[in-house]
Amino acid sequence: MTQRITVVGGGLGGLATAAIMARAGHTVTILEGNDWVGGKSRRIEIAGQRIDTGPSLVTFPGVWQEVLNRWDELGDGPSAADIAGVTLERLPEVGRYYFRGQQANLPVEEGHEWHEAWQRFEREHGGLGPAITTLLTHDPWDPAILSAGKELLSRYGVRLTTEGYLNGLRWMPQDLRDVIAIHTLNAGVSPNQTLALYATMAAVMAHDGVFVPRGGVYEIAAGLENLARAAGVSIHTGEHVVSVKKNEVTTTQATYTSDYVISAVDGGILEGLMGKKSRPPKKLSCSGVAIFGVLEQELPEEIVTHSVMMPDRPDELFGSLASRNRPHETMAFLNYYRAGEIYPNDRPVAALLLTAPPDGEQCDITDDFVQRESRRFSDLLGLEKSITDMMTDHQILDPEYFAGFGATGGALYGAPAPWWRSGPFHSPAYNSPKNPWLWRVGSSVHPGGGIPAVLGGVLISTRRMLATLDKG
């Protein structure tokens, strides 16, 4: 039977969920409080130039393909790939890392002192992309998980955290271990709070590649919106939800009656909408300060698309983030696109992304933290001027901005779960017997790892939900 489904939140998780459920024949409405869909993934325009916020790269492209395959399986007609219109372009490298006076690309180039150790690590882990994709897209009790899990555990043994596993690799230089470990900030937390799986991801990204859609990462959100609309989803933007009850979702403009509600917003927001009082979490994932700007001129030819600046003392950074204090040195990304590269721009653009504590504070380009870290990064890149001084026009997004999405202090991934409750074991669950009419998707139930984790969680949750509806 056709069910009426209301999706609260039009981020990547909400869009993908709505597209799949509507494709399966249900009547689906998305309610999004912002004036755009995509959530933290957003497209902005500065001085006539296009720049995308939110996720910077697409990793594990097999997860995106699984979403397209799932949509195709549920109906006939034009293919999901044609409707979505997303074309992924592989970058030449994962990124260039600057750390303790050294710099190296991943994969580490021949002639670098880390090369031999990296080659060994990539041989052992680089081919695990399909196994991780299976873990991201299948239920823990799915038979396909068994072989994938065995393949991964054969690498880790009993060292199941990122920190524990990497510390056991005595043959690997400590600096390279630190570079690999810093990828746990994709989940917003330190290496002792994440599964060893996060160590593997660096090798898989180097082996299988990292990608940017032609036109920018927001093309993923736009593609999901295309699929949702093609399936008949009704999308309402600028409607803030104020109450969620069984069979009823109320916004600032209307009340929507439905048989099921799917929440694609942070768990704390949902509890508030349901009239529950929740205590602020003791631990939070990191936040960020992101400066998006149009540059006065092209950067030197040797600057790659994705550069990463490491702190000299990663442990101090993790400690500062945990205590919600501004770090002396942070980890920063620089995403740089020349005119006509990826974006249809006629001027170069850059995004400087600074890892910051979830303090919920406002920040501007003159802030001491921004100026200091911008100058440090620019010196490492060999620039004569600070990258922020090279921006003729800019827009900044800070912890206060990200707090507007509902996470305390602007924490990008909300409250972190213990490492052993990652992925589909995370609490709250996708669904609970207490509220069988309510389902959840998005980063609040499958946090970390960016786009693949969110879309993988959507595939798991919608598969469960459709099976439940089939049983009546």
N, C-alpha and C positions, 0 to 999 in steps of 0.2 A: 504494500500500500504506500501511496505517496504521503510523506510526512512533511509538515511545515517546520522548517529549521531556521532559527535565527543565530547568526554568527556575530558575536560581540568582538569587534576589533578587525580592522582591515589591513593588518600587517601581512608579511609573507605567509605566516601560518594560517591566518584567517582566509586569505585569498585562495591558497591551495586547497584548503579544506572545503571551502564553498564550491570551488570548481569541481572537485571530485564528487561531493554529495549531490550537487545538482545534475551532474553528468549521469549519476546513478538513478535519476528520475525523481528526486525530491525537490520541493519548493523551498528555495534558500534565499534569505535576505541577509546582507552584511550591513552592520551599523558601525560606522567609523566616525569618531569625534573630530578628527582632523579634516582639513580641506583636501587632503590627498590620501591615496591608498599606498600601502607599503610600510607603514610604521616608521621605524628608524631609518629604513631605506627610503630615501627621498631625493627628488631632483630639484636643484635650485639653479637660478640664473644670476650671474654676477657680471655686470658690465657687458651684457649680451653674450656671455660665454656659459656653456653648460658644465655643471659639476654635480656629481652625485654624492650624497652623504650615506652614512651607514656602512655596510660591508664593503670592503675595498676589492676583494678578490672572490672568485668562485673556485672552490676546491672540491674534490671528489665529484666530478661531473656526472658520474654514474648515478648519483642520487637524483639529480635533475632529470636525467633520462628515465629513471624509474617513475617519476611523477608523470612525465609525458606518456610513458607506456601504460600506466594505470588509467589515465584519461581515455586513451585509445581503446583499452579493453572494455570499457563501459558503454561504448556506443559506436555507431557508424558515422561516416561522413569524412570531411577533411581531417587530416592528421593533426594531433596536438602540436607537433613541431611547426607545421605551417601556420596554425592559428596563433601560437605564441610568438613566432617570428624572432626568436633569440638565436644569435650566431655567436658562439664562443670562440675567442681568439686566445691562443696560448702565448704566454709571455716567455721570453728567452730564458729567464731564470726565476726561481722563487723570489729572490730578492738579494740585495747586497747588504751584508751585515758589518757594522762598524763597532769594534769592541776592543778595548784596552790597547789602543794604538795599532790594531790590525784591521784589515778588511778582507772579506771573503764572500764570494757568491755561494749560494746553494743551488745546484750541487757545487761542491768545492772544486775549483779548477786545478788542473795538473800544475805542479810546481809549487803549490802552496803547502806549508808544513802540515796542514790538517788533511791534505788530500788522501793519503793512504788510509788514515783512520776513517775518514768519511766514506771512502770506497767500500771498506769492510762493512760499515754500518748500513749503507744503502743496499749492499748485496743481501744483507740479512733481513732488511725491513722494507725495501723499496717496492717489492712485489706484493705487499699485503693490502693494496688498495681495494681489490675486490672483496676481501674478507671484511674490511672495515665498512665498506658499502653495505654488505649484507647485515652487519650488526646495526647499522644506522637505520635500516629500512624494514627489519623483520622483528617479530615478537621473540622474546627470550626462549619460548617453548617451540618455536618453529624449527622443524628438522634441519633447515638450512643453517641455523645458528650453530649447531653442534660442530660441524666441520670447520666453520669459520673461527669459532672460539678455540678449538684445539690448535688451529694453525697459529693463532696469536699467542696463546698461552705457552706454546712450545718455545717462543722467544723470551718470555718474561720469567718463567718458572714461578718462584714464590715472591718475587719482587714486583708487586702489583701497583705501586705508585710510580709516577714519573721520576721523582727524586730517588726513590729506592732503587729503581731499575738502572738509571744512569750512573748512580754512585757505584754500582757493581761492575761497570765497564772500565776496569782498571787500565785497559789498553788505550782508552780514548783520552786525548788531552782535555784537561779541565775546562779550558776556554771553549772548546767545541761542545762539551757537555752543557755548559751554561747557555750557549746559543740555541741548542736543541731544546733545553728546558724552558726557555723564555716563551715558547709557543703555548704553554699552558695559560698564558694571559688571553688566549682565544676564548677561554672559559672564565676569564676575569679573576683567577686565583693563582696561588703559588704552586710549585711542582709537588709539594707534599700533600696537596688536596685534590690531585687529579690522578686518574688511572694511567698506568704505564703506556696505554694506547696513545697518549699525547706525544710521547717520544717518537713513536713510529710515524706520526703524521708528517714530521719534517722530511723523512726519507721518502714517503709516498708522494708528497707534493713535488719533490725533486724528480722522482721517477716518472710519475704520471702527468706532472705539469700543474700549473695554476693558470687560471683563465680570467679574462675580462670580456663580457659581452660587447660586441660592436655597438657603440652608442653609449656604453657605460653600464655599471652594475644595476642601475635602476631598471634596465631592460628586463631583468628577472621579474620584478614587481609588475611591470607593464605587461609582460607575457602572461603572468598568472591572472591579471585582470582580464586580458583578452580571452583566456580559457573560461574564466568565470562567466563573463558576459555571453560567450558563445553557448554555454550550458544553460543560460536563462537566469543567472543570479541577478537579483535586484540589489544594487549597491547604493547606499545612502551615506554620503560624506557630510561632515559638519553637524552630525547629530550625536550629542554626548549622551551616553547611557547613564541613567541615574538610579535605575533599580532593575534587579534581575530576580524573578520569581518563577516558580513552576508555571509553565504555559503563558508567561507574560514578561516582556522586556519593555521598559519604559525609557524613553529618551526625553530630551528637553523639548521635543516637538510632537511626539506621538507615542502611542502604546502599540506594541506588536504582539499578537497572539501566536503562539507556536506550540508544537508538540515536543520539540527538543531545542535546547540552547547549547551552542558550542562557544566556549570562552577562548578567545585568542589574545587575552590580555594578561598582564602580570597577576599572579595568584593573590597578592595583597589587594589589588584593585578589585578583583572579583569578590573577595570576602566582604569588602566595604559595600559593593553594590548589592550584596545579598543581606546586608544589615548586620554583618558580624563584625565584632571588634577584634582586631589582631594586634599583638605586641610587635613593636619594631624589632626586626631581626638583629641578633647580636653580631653576626658576621655578614659582610656584604662583598659582592664581587667589585671589581674596579669600575671607575667611571672614566671620563676622558674630556679633554679640551681639544676641539678640532677647529683648525683655521683653514678655510677654503678661500683661495685667492687667485686672481689673474695676475700673471707676472709681466713685468715691464720688458723682459727679453727672455730668449731661450737660455736654459742652463747649459753648462759645458757638455759636449758630446758624450763624455764618459759616464754621466749620471744616468742610472738605469730607471726603469719605470717605478720600481718599488724598492726603497731603501729603508733599512732598519738601524736605528741608533740604540745601542745597548748602554745601560748604566755600568760603570766600572765595578760596582758591587751589587749584583742582582739581589742578594739576600736583604740588603738594606732597603731596596725598592719594595720587595714583598712585605717587609715589616712595616714600612710607612703606609702602604695601601691598607694593610690589615688594621692599623691603628687610626686610619682616616686622616693622615697628615700628608702635607705636600712633601714629596721626596726631594732630596738634594739633586739627584739625577734620576731621570725617568727613562722608560723605553718609549721611543717615538718612531713613527712611520712617516715617510714622505712618499706620497703618490704623485708622480709627475707625468704630465702628458703634454707633448709638444703640439703645436698647432696642427690640426688635422689628424692627430693620432688618437684613435678610439672615439673621441668626441668630434662632432662636426663643428669644431671651433676654429677661428682664424687667429687666435692668440694662445700662448701656452698657459696652462693652469696647473695649480699644485694644491694638494691637501696635506697639511702638517697635522698629524694626529698624536697628541701627547697623552700617555697613560696618566690618569689622575685619580686621587682618592675620591670615594663617594661622599663628598662633603656637601653636595647640593648647592654650592656657591656659584655666584655669577663671576664671569671672568672676561676680560677684554684683551686686546692685542698688546696693550701697554703693561699688562701684569708682569711682575718680576719673574714669575715662574715661566711664563710664555717667552719673555725676552731672553732669559738666561738659556733656556733649552733650545730656543731657535738659533741663538748665536753658537752654542756648542755644536749643534747638528751642522750648521753652515760651515763651521771651521773644519769639521771632519770631511765634509764634501769638497773642501777647497774653494769655497765661494768667497769673493771679496766682500760681499755685503750679506747681512743676515737675510734669510729667505723671507722673513716677514717684511723686511724693509724693501724687498723687491716686489712686493704685492702692491699694485696700483689701486686695487679694489679688493675687499675681502668680506667674508661673513664668518662669524665665530659661533660655535655651538659648545656649551659648557655643561658642567654637572647640573646646574639649575634647569637648563633646557631638557636634559635627559630625565630629570626628576619629573618633568611634566608628563612623561609616559607612565608614571605611577610607581616606579621603583624608588625606594627610599634612598635619598642622597644622589639619585641619578645613577645608581649601580646598573651597569649595562646588562648584567645577567641576574639581577635580583640577589636573593640570598643563596649562597652556594650550599649544595648538599654535601654530605660526607662522600669521599671518593668512591666508596663501595656502593653508593646509591646513585651513581651517574646514569644518564640515559634513560631507558624505559623503566628502571627501578626507582626513579626519582619520585618524591612525594611533594605535592599531591599527584595522584594517579590520573590517567586519562579519564577514568570514570570510576564511580564508587556505588555500591549497593544503596547507600543512604540517599543519594539523589540520582536515580537512574535516568532522569530526564536531562541531566547536565553532563557535558563532555568538555574536555580541555585539550588544547593544542598549543604550540608555540614554545618559546624559550622557557616559560615557567614550568613546563613538565618535561622538557628535553633540552636542558641548557648547554651552552658552550658549543664551540665548533662552527658557529656562524650558520650560513645558509644550509649546508648539508644536514646539520643536526635538526634544525627547525623543519625542513621538508621531510627528513626521514621520520621524525615524530608524527608528522601529518599522515604519512603512509601507514604507520602502525595504528594510529588512533582511528582513522577512517576505515581501515580494514576491520578493526574490532567493531566499530559502530555499525557498519553495513551488515556484518554477520549477526549482530544482535537484532537489527531490524528485520532481517530475513527470517529469524526465528519467531518474530511477532511479539 
